[in-house]
Amino acid sequence: MRYLVWFVRVAIFLFLFAFTLKNTTPVVLYGLLDAHWQAPLIVFLLIFSIAGAVLGVCAMLPPYLRIRRELAVVRKQLKPAAEKAAPVSPDLIEPAAPLDAVI
């Protein structure tokens, strides 16, 4: 299974590398106010892919932090209850009846 995962990783890398080599022709990106930039297509793809990943992480950060705060509050509430509960030792637990004794 481990070899299969590495094979898939190498195949994806080679595919992306071949894609990069095929897209080295310069393209023009037109912006606002008559601004334009000229660079290979793969550079623009890389920039926008990284920008999308960063925006995705920034979008998920507030819910993640809210859930962490809620989890900390719940843990604080459960800690005194767990300390009050009497620990159960294995000596106090009665063994179950054998299955053949059940009618």
Order of alpha helices (4+ residues) and beta strands (2+ residues): alpha-beta-beta-alpha
